Amino acid sequence: MTYKEIIDLIKDTCNDNFFINDFSYGNISDINTPDDEQPVNYPYAFLNPISLNQTEQFATLNANLIIMTQTYESLESEIQGQSFCINHLNQILSTLKMNLDNPLVDFNFPLTITPFKERFSDNVVGATANISVTFPYGLDDCETPFDKYPVAFTLTGFTGDDAFANGTYRFLEDNIEISTDAGPEFECKTFTDLVPYIKTPTDPTDGDVMWARVEVTQLLFNAKGVTPISYSGCGTTYTGLDVSMAYNYIVDPNNMFTSFNGRYFIKEGTFGPVGSNNDYITINHLNVLPTPLCPSPSATPSVTPTITPTTTPSVTPSITPTITTTPSVTTIPSITTTPTITPTTTITPTPSITPTTSITPTNSVTPTITITPTITPTTTITPTSTITPTITPTTSVTPTPTPSSSVPSGDPDANAFLADVIASGGTTNATISAATETLFTSLKSAGLYSKMYAMYPFVGGTAASHSINALLNKSYDITWNGGMTHGVSGSTGNGTNAYGNTNWNYHNWGQDDISCGVYQITENTSTKTEELQLGIFDGTPFRLQIQLNNTQLATGKYGLRTGSNTATYVDNNGNINGNYILNRTGSTVGYLYRNSSLVVTNTASYTKPVSGNKDVFLFTLNLNGSPYSNAYANQTLSFSFMAQGLSNTEITTLDGIINDFQTALGRNTYFSVSDPDAQTYLNDVVDAGGTIDETTADATNTLFTSLKSNGLYNDLYFFPFVGGTSASHSLFAKRSAGTTYDITWFGGMTHGVSGATGNGTNSYGETALQRPTYSNQGDLTQGIYVVGDSSNTNAYELQSTVTDNNVLITRYTTSLAYVRYNGGFKTASNSDGTGLYIATLTGSTGGVAKLFKNTSTTLINSTISNDNDYLAHNNWILRGPALTSSSPRTVNFVLYSTYLTDSQASTLSTIINTFQTSLGRNIYT
């Protein structure tokens, strides 16, 4: 095999790789960057040969295989780009290693892969693999005829008692190995003369197998007049076998064997008659070699890739004996000079590099470059301060990744889907590729991927790419009809004749084993009173539908049918975007979840029809085979799926995975969090017109989980004031209570991201949360987080609707803080009315009242006379007994609870302030 054939093998493998768009070969200085007026089409492969080491029979090529691509100027993008290039390298190396036709060619492992980053007029990142390829390239005066006489063959044609002689055989060094496995993976040893014994990995105690080996050996060797004298199998040797008991095969040795250069090879063809049954046997040479069934010596000589010094390049007169190291020189062991292709590197260990007119006579290359076997540049390299013309790219290449370069390596199913998207005319980029990779791996890690029947991520921006079932069962690709519109956000119906047929037949679902879903990202005004996002009705009792805005019933409704014609409708409160999952796993009830929160329960029994042939439609109802004209939807969907029935936990997990995918693509309508109660609260914040970002979502999730993990959640009634609107600030955090305890605002309140601000004259809030709900007599905690306006004023911050009871004042006109529980005011000096205040009371008569500020300060610690008025009264926020006592301060957290110990109060303070700090509205640290 020649050097060119090895180079061509690597080049062809790179060019055949779906993700590699360009290939080049040569010295580092020959890298095809844009300044040679031939813009690179990334991802780009470059082969840089280092040395060719040769023995009498074999040669070893050492080279750097470099994969590079462009990225945005961000750390995340650079790391992702390097990861992609490493995966591309592994794909190419895997193809080279696993698909060799010649068993004497081997790509040696282990090897070193080194990531790198360079910044020219664009940003280039990549990875370099130091590869070592051993191949037959001897000094003999003839070529060993492996192509004509391979080292593996099959023997067939035996019948009756001789049938066990059929099998697969291969020559190893000094022996023949027999196997019944003809798998594709194989490592073969060198090919030498046949000798009179045989090795097999098969259990030597198996008499039939043993005799089969003896008889086949007799066939092969008696033809040449030799007799096997020993039998070996994986460490056990049997000698002196009585081969006289073997069948007497009569084969013409001149017909069955051929000689070449003093060696004997078995011919290919049909021979006979042989054996006791007078069989005609057939010998076929194998191109795909069998897998050894037990360990055998290495297939190829173990050649250490010794790296010889390269030719001394020409140097300029201005050689300096000192080593000038600049930060731009990166000594990466996979490249002989500067493996990261830095702009300051003009050093290549070849004689072809001579100074050009653009090179200033500054620091150049020392007279010799000695490269170690690890291909690490020595300290004799002195980088120049200029860039050679062949490395300076032009500004014609922008850092925007090309669509075809964005498919990452990693999950093979994700890659296959992305390849299908591109093949269908869709556009992808690094963001889409990374999001898709995460979608697939997350589904698999959660055990959900195997439960999917069809999945439509709607990426690529075209009708064809949006039709693709990502599981690549093409039977369930969507067929689009009517005036659909497709773009990066998803697919949009027109409300008149547009819909999609998923080709998923409802009969494929099992009885009470159904889940499906849609992700809707718009809240367009419906043009149809029975608008459906997903539906099937075949005229039998089976009917399945997700309906987000049925307006037949005066107000907008969620409509749900989960197997029967019995529908359940629930007010949608004007909120119809989000991630909807229909699920049924029981015989009497089905559910609809929105953003992981349960919104509709459909009680209805049904029996799955024994036959049926109706497909699930998107954007309308499949009414007995045809689209229902009064159900066309004009919304935008960006995800849909069909799956087995799921558990509640699986629904929450699936919801989060889908929404994380949507978030990565910038088309989410909410943020997923792990705590279901936090998720429900955040959903309602958004529905109330509030604004949520990822920081707010994460902070809220941490608030809920911290309260729960510290045993404070169950007894705590609280208002986190997020979203920035009057409606979102009114929300009681525990949404399972519905709207019962939500705050009603009065007067001229102002609302923003910092919280709710009173006007000091007529503004306040009132909640129907009353003491019997959250505390008993002599058993109380209440608190408020105040920001803005620390002045002394005659205002109250908390009080029940009964005068001067359950009072908390942060700073009154006399610069005093107050608490009162119908037993007289307790006061303490306080010169700043802002901060987190938590008041506790234990004991109804002679009880102890405390007021804590900012976690560590105790303002009040006094005994009260009584706590008599603890009955059912609403609570005011930012108001006292009269409107004149309304507070001008800004509040962004209010809480009520049973009595908390000092330690619990301190823990609660820390949790709340951590939440406030995450939102950037804390008063203290």
C-alpha positions, 0 to 999 in steps of 0.5 A: 500500500502506498503513501498516497493511498493512505492520504487518499483514504483519510481525505475521502473519509473526511469528504464523505463525512456529512458534517465536514465541508472542506478538506486540505493537506500540507504544512501548517502554513498551507492552511486554507484561510480566506486570505488566499481568496478561497473562503473556507467552508467550515467545518474544515479538515486539514491534514498536516503530515509530520513523518513517515517511519519505515521498517522492512515490512511496514511504514507508520505515518504520523500526522496532525488531523485538524478540524476547525470551525467558526464560533461567536465571540462568547465562551459558551460558543467557543467551548461548544465549537471545540466540542463539535470539532472533537466529536467530528474527529471521533467520527472520522477516526471511528470510520477509519478504524472500523471500515478498513478493508486491508487487515494490515492497515491500522490507525493506532490508539491511544492518541491525543486530541487537543482543543484550540482557539484562534482569532483572525478576522473571524473566530476559529476554534477546533481540535487537533488529533495526533494520528499514527497509521501503520500500513504494509509498505515493505522493502521486498522485491515482490508484493505480498498477494493479500488481495488475491489470497486473503487471510480469511475464508469460509468452508461450506458444503459438508452434510450429514456427520461432516456438517460440523466441519463447515465454518469460518477460518482465518490464518494467524501467525503460525496457525489457523484459527477457526470461528463460527462468527463472521462479524465485521470487527477483526484484528489480524496478525501477520501472514506466514507459512502454514504449520501443523497445529491449530488454535481455537477459542472454542471449549476444548471439552466439546468433543464434536467441536474438537473433532471438527477442528481435527478433521478440518485440519486434516483436510487442510494439512493432509493435502500437503502431506503434514499431520497436526500434532497438537491442539490449543485453545485459549491457554490449554494445549492437547498433544498427540491427538489420534488423527487416524480417527478423522475422516479420510479427505481426499483432495488434490493438493495441486488443485486446492493450494497455490504457492507464492514466494515459498508460501502456501495459500488456499484457493477459492472455489469448489472442490471434491468429492470429499469426506464420507458423504462425497461432498463438494466443498466450497471455499470463499475468501472473505473481504470482511474478516471474522471477529476473534472469539478469544484474545489473540496477539496484536494484529499489526506490529507495534510500531512506536511513532518515532518522530524524526527531526524535520529539515531545517528551514531557511532562516533570516539573518536576524536570528536571535539566540534568545527565546521570545515567548509571547502569550499568543504562542500555544505549545499544543502537543498535537501540532509540530509548530503552533498547533492552535494556528496562532496568527503569530506562527510562521514556523513549519518544520519543512524546507518550504517556508522561506521569508516572503516580502511581508515578513519583517526580519524579526525573530524567526526560527532557530536553525534546528527544530527537534520534535519529541515523540509526543510532538511537542515543540521545543523551546528553540522555537522563537515566534515572529511578530508578524503573520504570513500571508497564507494565514491572515484571513480576509474579512469576507468570512463572517462569524455566522455559522453556515447552516450545514456546519451547525449539526453537532456530533454526539447523540446519533438520533439527534444528528440523524434528525438534524441531517434530515432537517438540512436535507429537507431544506431547513436551516440550522445553526449551533444554537439549534443543534445544541438545543436538539442534542440536549432535547434528545439526551435529556429525553433518553436520560429521563427514560422518556425517549422510548415512550415516544411514538412521534415527536415534532420539534418544528425546527428548520423554518420550512414546511418540509423540515417542520413535517419531520417526525424526529424519531425518523419513523417517516410513516408519521411525518406530518402532511401539511394542508391549506394555507399554513405558514412556517418560520423559525418560531414554528408553524401557524394556521390561518384559521380557515383551511390550514391543518396538519395530518400527523399520520399517527393513527389513534388506534396505535394507542393502547387502552388508557395509555395515551399522552400527546401535547402541543406547545402554543406560543401565540394568543391570537384572537380565534376566528372559529368558536370551536378552535382546536389545536389537536383532535380526532373523532371517528364517529364512535365513542372515541374522541380525543382533543386539546381545545384551548379557546372554545368560545361557544360558551360565552367565555374562553374555555379549555376543552378536553376530551380524553377518549370519549365524547364527554367533554370538560370545559374550564375557563382559560382566563384569557391565557392560551399560550404554553405547553399543553400535555394531555394524559390518560392512564386510568379507566375513568379520568384524563387530564390536561396540564399547562406548563406542568400544572393541572388545568382540566380534569376530564371524567369519562370512561370509554372502550377503545374501538377494536378497529379504526383508521383515523389520524390525529390532526393538528390545528383542527379536528379530524372529524371522521376523516375530514378537517372540521371547518369550525375548528381551524386554529390560527395560532402558532405551534412550535412542538408536538408529540404522541406518546404512551401514558405518563406518570405525574412525575414524568409529565413534569419532567417532560414539560421541563425538557420541552420548555428548556428546548424552547427556551434555548431557541428563544421561543418559550412562553414561560420558564421551567423550574423543578418545584411544581408549586413554584412552577404553578405560581410562575405560570399565574404570574405570567398569566397575570401580565407579569414579566418573568425572566430566567433569573426570576424563575430560578430565584422563585424556585430556590425560594420554594425549595428552600422553604420546603427543605427547611420545614417552613413551607407548610405553615407559611402564607406568603406573597413574593411580589414578582412580575411587576404588575398590580395583578401579579403582585396580588398573587398568593404564592400557594396557588392551590388555594386559587384566588381566595387569598389574593390581594385586592389593591386600592387607591393610587398604588404603583407597581414595578419590578421592585415591588408595590409602592403606596402613595401615603394617602389612600393606597393599600392592599387587603387580603382575605387571609385571616388569622384562624387560617394560619395561626391560633391565639398566642401563636403568630408570625407576620413579616414584611420586606420594605424597600424605599422611603425609610423616613419616619411617618405616621404610617402602618405597614401591617394591620388586621382590619380591626383597629390596632390589632396584629400591627407591624410598623417599621418606623413611626413619626418618633423613629420607633418600630411598633408591634401590637396584638390587642394588648398595647404597643411594644416599641423600639428605636429604629432610624431606618424604616426599610429592611426585612421585619419579622414579628413573632408572638407566643403565648396569649396572656403574658406572651412574648412578642419579638420583632427581628430586623434583617435576620440578626437584629432583635428590635423588640423582646417584650411581654404582652398582656393578652392576645384576645382579638385573634378571630376572623378579620382580613389583613391590610398591607401598607395601611393602619386604622384609617386611610391617613395611616397609609404607608408611602413605602415599597413592599416586595414580600409579605408573610404570615405563619404560626409562631416561629422560634428565633432560629426558624425566624432567622432561617426564614430571614436568610431564605427571603433575603437570598431571594431578594438578592437574586432579584437585585432588590435586597436592602442588606447582605 
